[in-house]
């Protein structure tokens, strides 16, 4: 009987953890979508040519 109760508690904890994980992923997905939408509305009709790559490392390696 004791093992059954422990299994029930563990099952409920795992379900709660899965729900929290799902909620966190959904929140992150909605934040990304909001950022994408805000970036899209900020762009002019032509759009950016270089994008955000220029702030990171160069696209091609330098020749020796």
Phi, psi and omega in degrees: 000318180298318179298323179297317178297317178298319180295321178296317179296315180297319179297316179296321178296318180294322178295318177297318180296319179294320178296318178297318179297315179298318180296318179296318179294321178295320178296317179296319179296319180289325176296317178297318180296321179294318177297318179298317180294319179295319179294322180293323181284335179284335183288149175281183185294333181280324183088169179274146180273311185277337182070210182262006181294329186297334181279342178265201181290159181296155184289321182243149178287152180285144178283149181285000000 
